Amino acid sequence: MTAFWNKHELSQMHIELTNACNAACPMCVRFYNNSPLVRPDLEIGQITIEQFRKWFSPDIIKKCNLILFCGVHGDPCVARDMLEICEYIMDSSDTTAVRVNTNGGMRRADWWHKLGSLFAKRNKRSGYNYWQVTFSIDGLEDTNHMYRRNVDWKVLEKNVRAYISEGASASWDFLIFKHNEHQIEAAEKLAKEIGFDEFIPKKALGVDDGTNLKPMPVMDKEGKLAYIIEAPTQAKNRNLENSNCDLPVKFYPFKYEDYKNLKANKQIGKDFQQQVDAVYDRILTEDNTKFNNCKINCKSKTWQGGKEIFVDNFGRVMPCCYIGTHLNGIYTDTRTLQLHKHMNDYGWEHFSLEKYSLEEILDNEHLDRVFADSWSRDRVEEGRLSYCADTCGTLSSIDKIFSHEKLKGNVRFKKFNEK
């Protein structure tokens, strides 16, 4: 048994309050084939204030240095009880920090005034900006909507200004693409004008395959190609600085009627499970050398030495949001299929806060048995999880997201810059 997660070292929780969202970002795992249509097999849900109180006691909250509301499918600010949940955390602990990631395009400005007032009050009490909202804004008025589809700039700007006007702390995350890289300086200037504390340029995923640059197709709801999103022109703004070539756009058109049939018959889920069941047959045909010959340094280990967990909106406890993305997704690469195979074989119920307390899940070492135990195995063919090896055993594209030259002096991203 590889002992890694336990209740005594729990120091951070990343919680996805809901898998609902107002936006329709083309690369998001919640959508079907890069379209604005929600994945046919996806069941939409959210964590209510009643569930949050039941699952996360004041004692658990006090143990955590940080609670992050972000997720992999949805936006936390869409969750009905977001404000009440933050109030509960404030009443439970004087030391727990809260960070929220959002596109900022939902709700009315009066709600954002309330959230800003709450966060400013908490920070004033502690003397530090420990409670902060990060707004994911990928461009300016003429470009943000190209990736953050359905986000209205005027609504977004009103909300941001309402929140910051209360004296609350805010950060601006800026995903860099070809269509917005010329706006980095102007966006940073606007961020300072509005009152953001940080401006974070991020190197975007989804526009390369690790060797070549490739365009990201953006499909409409009728299954036709609407436009493409391309990698930045300047190498310093990309994950893949040196590319062998630029690949042609590759997309999969579909008919809306076919999408409706998939949703009605739930065929997409059935096809996926068949691939999960047969994943080890597929593994035997692939070269897994790079996954076998690396030491895994799990990203769930925090810089303070504690451990983080990820909890999805159904109350399922997982090691991290990276694994959460793939366990809540239906990607058909071997790494994802293997994760699902291991979870299916072990039993998803062991990770459910509906059935067990968080302390019981950690005490019974379920996370260790499925994930940490696999790291000591020599080969993927023998059960070593290739996704863990790829994400935390090699210098992955995830490590490069926060490596833009503008962040070299940023303490928050020091570990990424050093890599």
C-alpha positions as CSV (number, residue, x, y, z in Angstrom):
1,M,0.0,0.0,0.0
2,T,1.3,3.4,-1.0
3,A,0.2,5.9,1.7
4,F,-0.4,9.3,0.1
5,W,-3.8,10.8,0.9
6,N,-5.0,11.0,4.5
7,K,-7.3,13.2,6.5
8,H,-4.4,14.5,8.6
9,E,-2.6,16.0,5.6
10,L,-5.6,17.4,3.9
11,S,-4.9,21.1,3.3
12,Q,-6.7,22.0,0.1
13,M,-10.0,21.2,-1.6
14,H,-10.9,21.9,-5.1
15,I,-14.7,21.7,-5.4
16,E,-16.9,21.8,-8.5
17,L,-20.1,23.3,-7.3
18,T,-21.9,22.6,-10.6
19,N,-21.4,21.2,-14.1
20,A,-23.8,23.8,-15.5
21,C,-22.4,26.9,-17.3
22,N,-23.6,29.9,-19.2
23,A,-20.7,29.8,-21.7
24,A,-20.0,27.3,-24.5
25,C,-16.2,27.2,-24.8
26,P,-15.4,24.9,-27.7
27,M,-12.7,22.8,-26.0
28,C,-14.7,22.2,-22.8
29,V,-15.4,18.6,-22.0
30,R,-19.1,19.3,-21.2
31,F,-19.9,19.9,-24.9
32,Y,-20.5,17.6,-27.8
33,N,-17.9,17.7,-30.5
34,N,-16.7,21.3,-29.9
35,S,-20.3,22.5,-30.4
36,P,-22.5,24.5,-28.0
37,L,-24.6,21.4,-27.5
38,V,-24.3,19.8,-24.0
39,R,-22.9,16.3,-24.2
40,P,-25.8,13.8,-24.6
41,D,-24.7,11.6,-21.7
42,L,-24.1,14.4,-19.2
43,E,-26.4,14.7,-16.2
44,I,-26.5,18.3,-14.9
45,G,-26.4,18.8,-11.2
46,Q,-25.1,21.1,-8.4
47,I,-24.0,21.0,-4.8
48,T,-26.7,22.7,-2.6
49,I,-26.0,24.5,0.6
50,E,-27.6,21.6,2.5
51,Q,-25.2,19.1,0.8
52,F,-22.2,21.3,1.4
53,R,-22.9,21.6,5.1
54,K,-23.4,17.8,5.3
55,W,-20.3,16.9,3.3
56,F,-17.9,19.5,4.6
57,S,-18.1,20.1,8.4
58,P,-16.5,23.2,10.0
59,D,-13.7,20.9,11.3
60,I,-12.9,19.8,7.7
61,I,-13.0,23.4,6.5
62,K,-10.7,24.6,9.3
63,K,-8.1,22.0,8.2
64,C,-7.9,23.5,4.8
65,N,-5.6,26.4,3.9
66,L,-7.5,26.8,0.6
67,I,-10.9,26.0,-0.9
68,L,-10.9,26.5,-4.7
69,F,-14.2,26.7,-6.6
70,C,-13.5,26.0,-10.2
71,G,-14.2,22.7,-11.7
72,V,-14.0,20.9,-15.1
73,H,-17.5,21.2,-16.6
74,G,-19.2,24.1,-15.1
75,D,-18.9,27.6,-13.6
76,P,-19.2,27.9,-9.8
77,C,-21.0,31.2,-10.0
78,V,-23.9,29.5,-11.9
79,A,-24.5,27.4,-8.8
80,R,-27.7,28.5,-7.0
81,D,-26.2,28.5,-3.5
82,M,-22.7,29.9,-4.3
83,L,-23.1,33.0,-2.1
84,E,-24.6,31.0,0.8
85,I,-21.8,28.4,0.6
86,C,-19.1,31.2,0.8
87,E,-20.9,32.6,3.9
88,Y,-20.9,29.2,5.5
89,I,-17.1,28.9,5.0
90,M,-16.6,32.3,6.4
91,D,-18.6,31.4,9.5
92,S,-16.7,28.1,9.9
93,S,-13.1,29.3,9.7
94,D,-11.0,32.4,10.1
95,T,-8.0,31.0,8.3
96,T,-9.4,29.2,5.2
97,A,-8.8,31.0,1.9
98,V,-11.3,30.9,-0.9
99,R,-10.6,31.3,-4.6
100,V,-13.1,31.3,-7.4
101,N,-12.6,30.9,-11.1
102,T,-15.4,32.2,-13.4
103,N,-16.1,33.6,-16.8
104,G,-18.1,36.4,-15.1
105,G,-20.8,36.5,-17.6
106,M,-23.7,35.2,-15.5
107,R,-26.1,36.9,-13.1
108,R,-26.8,40.6,-12.5
109,A,-24.5,43.2,-11.1
110,D,-26.3,43.3,-7.8
111,W,-25.3,39.7,-7.1
112,W,-21.7,40.6,-7.8
113,H,-21.9,43.5,-5.5
114,K,-22.9,41.1,-2.7
115,L,-20.1,38.6,-3.5
116,G,-17.6,41.5,-3.6
117,S,-18.8,42.8,-0.3
118,L,-18.5,39.4,1.3
119,F,-15.0,38.8,-0.1
120,A,-13.8,42.3,0.9
121,K,-15.2,41.9,4.4
122,R,-13.3,38.6,4.8
123,N,-10.0,40.1,3.5
124,K,-10.3,43.2,5.7
125,R,-10.8,40.9,8.7
126,S,-7.6,38.9,7.9
127,G,-5.5,41.7,6.5
128,Y,-4.7,39.7,3.4
129,N,-6.3,39.1,0.0
130,Y,-6.9,35.4,0.7
131,W,-10.4,35.5,-0.8
132,Q,-10.2,36.3,-4.5
133,V,-12.1,35.8,-7.8
134,T,-10.2,35.0,-10.9
135,F,-12.1,36.1,-14.0
136,S,-11.3,34.1,-17.2
137,I,-11.3,36.8,-19.9
138,D,-9.6,35.8,-23.1
139,G,-9.3,39.1,-24.9
140,L,-11.3,42.3,-25.2
141,E,-14.8,43.2,-26.4
142,D,-14.1,42.1,-30.0
143,T,-12.3,38.8,-29.2
144,N,-13.3,37.4,-25.7
145,H,-16.4,35.7,-27.2
146,M,-14.4,33.7,-29.7
147,Y,-13.4,31.2,-27.1
148,R,-15.8,32.2,-24.3
149,R,-18.8,31.7,-26.5
150,N,-22.1,33.1,-25.1
151,V,-20.4,35.5,-22.7
152,D,-21.7,39.0,-23.4
153,W,-18.9,41.6,-22.9
154,K,-21.2,44.3,-21.5
155,V,-22.7,42.0,-18.9
156,L,-19.2,40.7,-18.0
157,E,-17.8,44.2,-17.6
158,K,-20.7,45.4,-15.4
159,N,-20.2,42.3,-13.2
160,V,-16.5,42.7,-12.9
161,R,-16.7,46.4,-12.0
162,A,-19.5,45.7,-9.5
163,Y,-17.4,43.1,-7.7
164,I,-14.2,45.1,-7.6
165,S,-16.0,48.3,-6.6
166,E,-16.7,46.7,-3.2
167,G,-13.0,46.6,-2.5
168,A,-12.7,42.9,-3.3
169,S,-9.6,41.2,-4.8
170,A,-9.7,40.0,-8.4
171,S,-7.3,38.4,-10.9
172,W,-7.6,38.3,-14.7
173,D,-6.7,35.1,-16.5
174,F,-6.0,35.6,-20.2
175,L,-5.7,32.5,-22.5
176,I,-3.6,33.4,-25.4
177,F,-4.6,32.6,-29.0
178,K,-3.7,34.0,-32.4
179,H,-6.8,36.2,-32.5
180,N,-6.0,37.9,-29.1
181,E,-2.2,37.9,-28.7
182,H,-2.0,41.4,-30.0
183,Q,-4.2,42.6,-27.1
184,I,-2.2,41.3,-24.2
185,E,-0.7,44.8,-23.4
186,A,-4.1,46.5,-23.8
187,A,-5.8,44.0,-21.6
188,E,-3.2,44.3,-18.9
189,K,-3.7,48.1,-19.0
190,L,-7.5,47.7,-18.7
191,A,-7.0,45.3,-15.8
192,K,-5.0,47.9,-13.9
193,E,-7.6,50.6,-14.7
194,I,-10.5,48.5,-13.4
195,G,-8.6,47.5,-10.3
196,F,-7.5,43.9,-10.8
197,D,-4.7,42.8,-8.5
198,E,-3.2,40.4,-11.0
199,F,-3.1,39.9,-14.8
200,I,-2.2,36.3,-15.8
201,P,-1.4,35.5,-19.4
202,K,-1.8,31.7,-19.9
203,K,-0.5,29.5,-22.7
204,A,-3.6,27.7,-24.1
205,L,-4.0,24.0,-24.5
206,G,-5.8,22.5,-27.5
207,V,-3.9,24.2,-30.3
208,D,-1.1,21.7,-30.7
209,D,-0.6,18.0,-30.5
210,G,2.8,18.1,-28.7
211,T,4.7,18.2,-32.0
212,N,2.7,20.3,-34.4
213,L,0.5,23.3,-34.2
214,K,-3.1,22.4,-35.0
215,P,-6.2,24.6,-35.3
216,M,-9.1,24.1,-32.9
217,P,-12.4,23.7,-34.8
218,V,-15.4,25.5,-33.4
219,M,-18.7,23.9,-34.5
220,D,-22.2,25.4,-34.5
221,K,-25.3,23.7,-33.1
222,E,-26.1,22.3,-36.5
223,G,-22.8,20.4,-36.7
224,K,-21.1,22.6,-39.2
225,L,-17.7,24.3,-38.8
226,A,-18.3,27.9,-37.7
227,Y,-14.7,29.0,-37.5
228,I,-11.3,27.9,-36.1
229,I,-9.1,29.1,-33.2
230,E,-5.4,29.0,-33.9
231,A,-2.2,28.9,-31.8
232,P,-0.5,32.3,-31.2
233,T,1.9,33.4,-33.9
234,Q,4.7,34.3,-31.4
235,A,6.5,31.3,-30.0
236,K,6.8,32.9,-26.5
237,N,3.0,32.8,-26.2
238,R,2.6,29.1,-27.0
239,N,3.1,25.8,-25.1
240,L,4.8,24.4,-28.1
241,E,7.4,27.0,-29.0
242,N,9.0,25.0,-31.7
243,S,6.6,23.3,-34.1
244,N,7.5,20.8,-36.9
245,C,4.6,22.1,-39.0
246,D,1.1,23.6,-39.0
247,L,-1.5,20.9,-39.3
248,P,-4.7,21.4,-41.4
249,V,-7.9,21.8,-39.5
250,K,-9.5,18.5,-38.6
251,F,-13.2,18.4,-37.6
252,Y,-16.1,16.0,-37.4
253,P,-19.4,17.4,-38.9
254,F,-22.6,16.0,-37.6
255,K,-26.4,16.4,-38.0
256,Y,-28.5,17.8,-35.2
257,E,-30.9,14.9,-35.6
258,D,-28.1,12.5,-35.0
259,Y,-27.2,14.3,-31.8
260,K,-30.8,14.1,-30.6
261,N,-30.9,10.4,-31.3
262,L,-27.7,9.9,-29.3
263,K,-29.3,11.8,-26.4
264,A,-32.5,9.8,-26.6
265,N,-30.9,6.4,-26.9
266,K,-27.8,7.1,-24.7
267,Q,-25.7,5.3,-27.3
268,I,-22.7,7.5,-26.7
269,G,-22.4,6.2,-23.2
270,K,-22.7,2.5,-24.3
271,D,-20.1,2.9,-26.9
272,F,-17.7,4.5,-24.4
273,Q,-18.1,1.7,-21.9
274,Q,-17.3,-0.9,-24.5
275,Q,-14.0,0.9,-25.2
276,V,-13.3,1.1,-21.4
277,D,-13.8,-2.7,-21.0
278,A,-11.3,-3.4,-23.8
279,V,-8.7,-0.8,-22.9
280,Y,-6.0,-3.3,-21.8
281,D,-6.2,-5.0,-25.2
282,R,-5.5,-1.6,-26.7
283,I,-2.7,-0.9,-24.2
284,L,-0.8,-4.0,-25.3
285,T,-0.6,-2.6,-28.9
286,E,0.9,0.8,-27.9
287,D,4.3,2.0,-26.9
288,N,4.2,3.1,-23.3
289,T,7.9,3.6,-22.7
290,K,7.7,7.2,-21.6
291,F,5.0,6.4,-19.0
292,N,7.0,3.4,-17.7
293,N,10.3,5.2,-17.2
294,C,9.4,8.2,-15.1
295,K,8.9,9.2,-11.4
296,I,5.5,10.4,-10.6
297,N,5.3,13.6,-8.5
298,C,1.6,14.0,-7.9
299,K,0.2,17.5,-8.3
300,S,-2.1,16.8,-5.4
301,K,0.9,17.5,-3.1
302,T,0.7,21.2,-2.2
303,W,3.7,23.5,-1.9
304,Q,3.2,23.6,1.9
305,G,3.5,19.8,2.0
306,G,-0.1,19.0,2.5
307,K,-2.5,17.2,0.1
308,E,-5.4,18.4,-2.1
309,I,-8.5,16.5,-3.2
310,F,-11.0,17.3,-5.9
311,V,-14.8,16.8,-5.3
312,D,-17.1,16.9,-8.3
313,N,-20.7,18.3,-8.2
314,F,-22.0,14.8,-7.6
315,G,-20.0,14.5,-4.4
316,R,-17.4,12.1,-5.7
317,V,-13.9,12.5,-4.2
318,M,-11.0,12.3,-6.7
319,P,-7.2,13.1,-6.5
320,C,-7.2,16.2,-8.6
321,C,-9.1,18.2,-11.2
322,Y,-7.0,16.8,-14.0
323,I,-8.2,13.3,-13.2
324,G,-11.7,14.7,-12.5
325,T,-11.7,16.1,-16.1
326,H,-11.2,12.7,-17.5
327,L,-13.3,10.7,-15.1
328,N,-16.2,13.1,-15.9
329,G,-15.4,13.1,-19.6
330,I,-15.6,10.5,-22.4
331,Y,-12.3,11.1,-24.1
332,T,-11.4,7.9,-26.0
333,D,-7.6,8.1,-25.6
334,T,-6.0,5.2,-23.7
335,R,-5.2,7.2,-20.6
336,T,-8.8,8.2,-20.0
337,L,-10.2,4.7,-20.7
338,Q,-7.7,3.2,-18.3
339,L,-8.8,5.6,-15.5
340,H,-12.4,4.6,-16.1
341,K,-11.5,0.9,-16.1
342,H,-9.7,1.1,-12.7
343,M,-12.6,3.1,-11.2
344,N,-15.2,0.7,-12.6
345,D,-13.3,-2.3,-11.3
346,Y,-12.8,-0.8,-7.8
347,G,-16.3,0.7,-7.5
348,W,-17.3,4.3,-7.8
349,E,-19.4,4.1,-4.7
350,H,-16.3,4.1,-2.5
351,F,-15.7,7.7,-3.4
352,S,-19.2,9.0,-2.9
353,L,-19.9,11.6,-0.2
354,E,-23.6,10.5,-0.5
355,K,-22.6,7.2,1.0
356,Y,-19.5,7.9,3.1
357,S,-18.0,10.9,5.0
358,L,-14.8,12.5,3.6
359,E,-13.0,11.2,6.7
360,E,-14.2,7.6,5.9
361,I,-13.1,7.8,2.3
362,L,-9.6,9.0,3.2
363,D,-9.3,6.7,6.2
364,N,-10.2,3.6,4.1
365,E,-7.4,4.6,1.6
366,H,-9.6,4.3,-1.4
367,L,-7.6,7.0,-3.3
368,D,-4.4,5.2,-2.5
369,R,-5.6,1.9,-3.6
370,V,-6.7,3.1,-7.1
371,F,-4.2,5.8,-7.8
372,A,-1.1,5.9,-5.6
373,D,-0.7,2.1,-5.6
374,S,-0.5,2.2,-9.4
375,W,2.6,4.5,-9.4
376,S,4.8,1.8,-7.9
377,R,4.0,-0.6,-10.8
378,D,6.7,-0.8,-13.4
379,R,4.6,-0.8,-16.6
380,V,1.3,0.5,-17.8
381,E,0.5,-3.0,-19.0
382,E,0.7,-4.1,-15.4
383,G,-1.7,-1.4,-14.1
384,R,0.4,1.8,-13.9
385,L,-1.9,4.6,-14.7
386,S,-0.6,6.3,-17.8
387,Y,-2.6,9.5,-17.2
388,C,-0.8,10.0,-13.9
389,A,2.5,9.3,-15.5
390,D,1.8,11.7,-18.4
391,T,0.5,14.5,-16.2
392,C,2.8,14.3,-13.2
393,G,5.7,12.2,-14.4
394,T,6.8,14.2,-17.4
395,L,7.0,17.9,-18.3
396,S,3.4,18.1,-19.6
397,S,1.7,21.0,-21.3
398,I,-0.2,21.6,-18.0
399,D,3.2,22.5,-16.4
400,K,3.7,25.1,-19.1
401,I,0.4,27.0,-18.9
402,F,1.8,29.4,-16.3
403,S,5.2,29.8,-17.9
404,H,4.6,33.0,-19.8
405,E,7.5,35.5,-19.6
406,K,5.2,38.0,-17.8
407,L,4.9,35.6,-14.9
408,K,8.6,35.1,-14.1
409,G,8.4,37.3,-11.1
410,N,5.0,36.0,-9.9
411,V,5.4,34.1,-6.6
412,R,2.2,32.2,-7.2
413,F,3.7,30.5,-10.3
414,K,7.3,30.3,-9.2
415,K,7.3,26.4,-9.3
416,F,6.1,26.5,-12.9
417,N,8.7,29.1,-13.9
418,E,11.5,27.1,-12.3
419,K,10.6,24.1,-14.4
